[in-house]
């Protein structure tokens, strides 16, 4: 019988055989608070685990599991296409059962319809579920397993499952959505999974449990994982290179498996040690350690500046300087090159430009322009703040000082010329006004009147 595996972001389809191998082989209750597409459950049944009752719970996917139970045996899986995707997306919004069932086959990475359409047509004929025919066979096998085991399917918040009532005869397998900022697969809010609360429950649990997750300070209180493996993410669109994560398993029981198979890669051991060291520090020591680390990062990154400047010079060279672009991919721009290194640099184009501010030729031109505008603004503010001369003599004095300043200090700027023109215009206006006033006033000495 082929393995059952349904695609889903973080669905553990590839890791299910290894994870299930660590679980107890029998018990009273098997419970998954975060069942997802059920990949761990399908594997547990196929490996022959014996439990009196099975319980699958998930806030998001319980309707999918119910749909398999009711229609998984007769669904007809279509070939993938954009047109089929758009039709099913609209049907899914109306609560259509078939659209719900077909989401793993039609949607990117097996997610929901908002994640987009999956590539390829699915016209092949394979048993892994990648083709329409293979996915159809998988749904029929899942339908058979559900009717064989008759699990309880719910869509409750994990805090309402009554975990405190479970005993040592019960097994809880937790694969919660990973919400940690350091490991962004998909963001879930604290209202969905509060990890501090989850760890508290697991530490006080009377039942046996297994938890899947990444190394993180929130999980430090659980101790070291019993097993880990470096995995490449398949549920994110990575343009430049792959992304790897350390998938770990924690348990509160001793698995019935050889200790030689409880493998922790050196990288995971290093991460666990660093997290433990950080957890042992006081606030003052932790703050000082972060400051020290930031200084080190700044210095190390500053050492790259000469090389970044040289790369900017080559990729920003005018078209006639083809010698500078020798060996570079045709048409590659500075912006494209920075974006291609983003996952390694940890910084985007804006951050790199800020780092190189005032050092590249273009940046220096921009800076000169900005400084010139600032000087102009300051001069305008100083001009408007001066008290304007009121009499022709005051104006003539101001003009004389300005001319001498322009000659002796070399400040023959456009702003000073404009200022001189304004003073001259004001002087002439005052002179004309005084002339008119003298004409209109009577000459008292001659006694002449109009």
C-alpha positions, 0 to 999 in steps of 0.5 A: 500500500503506497504511503499517503501524503497530502501537500500542505505548508509545514505538513510533515509529509516527508518527515512523517515516517521518522516522526511516527517512529518515535511515538508509542505503538499503542494507547488509549487516545491519539490526539493531534491538536493541530492536525493540518492535512493529517499526514502524521495521522495517515502515517500512524495508521499505516505503520500499525499504531493501535489506539482505542480512539483517534482525535483530529483537531484543527481550526483551519482544516477540520472541514477538509478532513470532514470532506474526505470522510463524506466525499473522498471516495467519489471525487473526480480530480481534474487536470490543473489549469488556471481556469480550473483554479479560478472556478474552484476558488470562487466555489470555495468561497461559497463553501463548496465541498469539492473545492475544499477537497481539491485545494491540496492538488490545485493550490500552490504548496497544497495551501489554500486558494489565496496562496495561488495556483500550483505549477504544472498540469498534473497530467502525469500518472504517478502514485505520489499525489502529484498527478490528478490520478495520483491525488484521486487515489490518495483521497480514496485511501484517506477516505478508507482510513477515516472509515476504518479508524472513525476518528473524532474530527473537531475545529476547536481552539487547542486550549478547549480540548480538555488536555488536563483530563488526559492521562499517561495512556494518552498520546498527544502529537503537537505540530503547531503552526510555526509563528516565530519571527526567526523562522517565517514560514507563515505568520500566525497570531498569538490568538491562534497559538500562544507558545508560552502557554503551550509550553506551560501545558506540556511541562505540567502534562500527565499525558505523553506528548511529542512536539515538532518545531524549530530551535527557539528561545520559546521552546528552551524550557522543554530541554534539548530535542531528541532528534533533528534534521536540516530540511529545505523549505518547500512552501516558500517561493525562494528566488535565489538559493534555498532556505533550510530549517532545523526540524526538531522533535521534543518528547516527555517519554523515552521512545521505543527506538534505538538511541543511535537513531536519535540524531542531532546535527552539529548545527542544531547542537550549536543553536541549542547551546546559543539559546541556552547561553542567552537564557542564562544571562541577566537582563544587564548581561543580555543587553550588553551582549546584544550591544557587543554583537551589534558593534561587531556586525557593524564593523564586519559589514563596514569591511565590505564597503570597499567591495560594494563600492567597486561593484557599484562602480562596475555595474553603474558604469556608462555604456562606453565603459564596457571594460568595467563590466567584463565578466558580468552577466549582460544587462545586470544592474546594480539594483538587481545585483543587490536584490540577488544578494539580499538573502545573504546580506540580510539587507535590501537595496535601501539599506545598502544605498544608505550605507554607501551614502556619500561614497558613490559618484551618484550619491555624492552628486545627490548629496551636493544637490541636497546640501545646495538646496539646504544652503538656499533654504537657509539663505532665504530664511535669513533674508526673510528674517532681516528687517528691510531697510526703510529709507533710500539711505538705508537701502543704498547702505545695504546695497553697498555692503552686499556689493563689497561682500560679493567682491571680497568673499567671492559670493557672487551667487544667484541668491545675492544677485536676486537680493541686490535686484530687490534692493535696487527695485525698492530704492527706485520705488521709494525715490519715485514716491518721494518725487510725486509727494514733492510735486503734490505738496504746495510751496509755502515760501512762494505762497503759490496755490493751485 
